[in-house]
């Protein structure tokens, strides 16, 4: 859980910190430069999209556990760019935005599927706690962190906090991951025999045997596309809609009930965290022993996502809290359902390939959502 949090905190750069990053560079929400900034932020999704599946080829010479270490190093460098180049050196060059978000996205694309694969031998309970690192990381930054910002703490402290946590996560991972989680796929295409209990097939063998696992994974991939589209589109849309110093809670023309912007988003992310966290535990609490029951669970999650996205378009701030809860409940629930399905029904030697393909599909949805924010 702590290892996942340390890395996923870097992903929070696409949240409220994205707008803080933009303000620090004196970039407006509208106009050509603002649009370029949005496309730069979308490099997170392009990086994830490229590496979730591509790392099986580009990094085939590394074992999954080594890829985890590489991704954490890349995340460290990507997260170091905003506080050093923007807040310390006061640079206004838009290229640093592309570089920061590209490194963050590439790191996430490598990290997520490999980390989930590495901890698979530790069982579903460990996995259920690990995937809660996503809402946990966002809660730390967007609820606790921005709560402190609303009381006067400089926002750049959050950027430095993210950077400092990553080496701690590396140390925890190094000292706590047991030998049973070390995988043995190698670059030469030969599956080395070892004491590992979770030996993975090479990507070429997994692709050759796609009929054994890939076809039934398609509904989970589709659900991940929708979930990531909603997640990456709804959040920035809210940040851009409610970016005045005070937020009118009951409509843009209602000024009787106002809330300071940072405090509004603290409450907003409480709803995000509750929806995402509770749903991931809920997804693991159901048996889902049949393929049909898994499909039914996915449909339930998709309905929640879609309702949440539709409520985002209402333009009423208090409704935004409900939309956040429903959108992230649906995404978190389907994330847990898919992870449980892959570990339970996909042949174990194709576990990493299945996670990679599933997340590859989600990356496509993330790109669509993040690039359409200012459309």
Secondary structure, DSSP 8 states (H G I E B T S, - for coil): -HHHHHHHGGGGGGTHHHHHHHHHTT--SSSHHHHHHHHHHTHHHHHHHHHHHHHHHHTTTS-HHHHHHHHHHHHHHHHHHIIIIIIIT----THHHHHHHHHHHHHHHHHHHHHHHHTGGG-HHHHHHHTTHHHHHHHIIIIIIHHHHHTT--THHHHHHHHHHHHHHHHHHHHHS-GGG-----TTS-----S-SS----HHHHHHTGGGTTGGGHHHHHHHHHHHHHHHHHHHHHHHHT-SSEEETT-TT--SSEEEHHHHHHHHHHHHHHHHHHHHHHHHHS---SHHHHHHHHHHHHHHHHHHHHHHTT--HHHHHHHHHHHHHHHHHHHHHHHHHHHHHS-GGGHHHHHHHHHHHHHHHHHHHHHTTT-
